Amino acid sequence: MKYVAVGVVLMLVLALITPSMAADEGRYSYITVQDITIRLEKADAVVSMNYTVDNSIGFLVLLLGKSDLEQKVLNILNFDSVSVQYLGLDHAEIRVNGVSNDYGDGTYWFPEHSFGVVVPSLTIITPQSVRQYENISEIPGGFGYFA
């Protein structure tokens, strides 16, 4: 029981570490982002993120639950109106409703967006094209696409 209490205290202390304290720009607390893929489907999106969790924290996440991990993943992605489809120790997939503006007749606008970290590799898939970015923390200006 004493070890569980120590683990809980350790988890709480690590949860309070701010992302700005991390030396790596792709790191947010105990999560290091590897890549993000945004697949646009009409006005909605499916967002997949691959990441690593510090080994010492992975055990605590399994022991105490994934609520802190989920919150940190959502802070990194920085989207509204999300539902988490999958959340693991190395991958998350979320669905974002209404991420793009619908202008009718199958025309959509994906607005500019910023992430909570610098993303080493970002892929955006629309029905017409695939856009690739490296070491990016925001998608400036936005872009249009057709569904």
C-alpha positions in Angstrom: 0.0 0.0 0.0 2.9 2.3 0.8 4.2 1.9 -2.7 0.9 2.8 -4.3 0.8 6.0 -2.2 4.3 6.9 -3.4 3.2 6.2 -7.0 0.2 8.4 -6.7 2.3 11.3 -5.2 4.8 10.8 -8.0 2.1 10.9 -10.7 0.6 14.1 -9.2 4.0 15.8 -9.1 4.8 14.8 -12.7 1.3 16.0 -13.8 2.2 19.4 -12.5 5.3 19.8 -14.6 4.6 22.4 -17.2 5.3 21.8 -20.8 7.5 24.9 -21.0 10.0 23.1 -18.7 10.7 20.5 -21.4 13.9 20.9 -23.4 12.5 19.2 -26.5 10.0 21.3 -28.5 8.0 18.2 -29.4 7.6 17.2 -25.8 4.7 18.0 -23.5 5.2 16.9 -19.9 5.9 13.1 -20.2 4.7 12.8 -23.8 7.0 13.2 -26.9 5.2 13.6 -30.1 6.4 11.7 -33.1 3.9 12.5 -35.8 0.3 13.7 -36.4 -2.0 12.8 -39.3 -5.2 14.8 -40.0 -7.6 13.1 -42.4 -10.4 15.6 -43.4 -13.8 14.0 -44.1 -16.2 16.8 -45.2 -16.4 19.2 -42.3 -15.0 16.6 -39.8 -11.6 15.1 -39.2 -10.0 12.0 -37.8 -6.7 12.9 -36.1 -4.1 10.3 -35.3 -1.1 11.0 -33.2 1.9 8.8 -32.5 4.0 9.5 -29.4 6.1 8.0 -26.7 5.4 8.1 -23.0 8.3 8.2 -20.6 8.9 4.6 -19.3 8.5 5.4 -15.7 5.2 7.1 -16.3 3.8 4.4 -18.6 3.5 2.1 -15.6 1.8 4.7 -13.5 -0.7 5.4 -16.4 -1.5 1.7 -16.6 -1.9 1.5 -12.8 -3.9 4.7 -12.2 -5.7 5.2 -15.4 -5.5 7.3 -18.6 -7.4 10.4 -17.7 -4.2 12.5 -17.3 -2.7 11.1 -20.5 -6.0 11.9 -22.3 -6.0 15.5 -21.1 -2.4 16.0 -22.2 -3.0 14.5 -25.6 -6.0 16.8 -26.1 -4.0 19.8 -25.0 -1.3 18.9 -27.6 -3.8 18.5 -30.4 -5.8 21.6 -29.3 -9.1 20.9 -31.1 -12.6 21.6 -29.9 -15.6 19.2 -30.2 -13.6 16.0 -30.0 -14.4 12.5 -29.1 -11.6 10.1 -28.3 -11.8 7.0 -30.4 -8.6 5.3 -29.1 -6.0 6.2 -26.4 -3.0 4.0 -25.8 0.6 4.5 -24.5 1.9 5.2 -28.0 -1.0 6.2 -30.1 -4.2 8.2 -29.9 -7.0 8.7 -32.4 -9.7 11.4 -32.0 -12.6 12.5 -34.1 -13.2 16.3 -34.5 -16.6 17.4 -35.4 -17.0 20.6 -37.5 -13.3 21.3 -37.7 -13.8 22.9 -41.2 -16.2 25.5 -42.4 -18.8 24.1 -44.8 -19.5 26.6 -47.6 -21.9 24.2 -49.4 -21.7 22.3 -52.6 -18.9 20.2 -51.2 -16.6 23.2 -50.5 -14.8 23.4 -47.2 -12.2 25.6 -45.5 -9.8 24.3 -42.9 -8.9 27.3 -40.8 -5.4 28.0 -39.3 -4.7 25.9 -36.3 -2.0 25.8 -33.6 -0.8 22.8 -31.6 0.5 22.6 -28.1 4.0 21.6 -29.2 6.2 21.6 -32.3 5.1 18.6 -34.4 8.1 16.8 -36.0 5.9 15.4 -38.9 2.4 16.6 -39.8 0.4 15.1 -42.6 -3.0 16.5 -43.7 -5.0 14.4 -46.1 -7.9 15.8 -48.1 -9.9 14.1 -50.8 -7.7 15.9 -53.4 -4.2 16.1 -51.9 -1.8 15.2 -49.2 0.1 18.0 -47.4 3.3 17.3 -45.5 4.9 19.6 -42.9 8.0 19.2 -40.7 8.7 20.9 -37.3 5.5 22.9 -37.3 3.5 24.3 -34.4 0.8 25.9 -36.4 -1.0 25.6 -39.7 -1.0 29.3 -40.9 -3.7 30.8 -42.9 -5.8 27.7 -43.5 -6.7 26.2 -46.9 -9.7 25.1 -48.9 -10.7 21.7 -50.2 -13.5 19.8 -51.9 -15.3 16.7 -50.7 
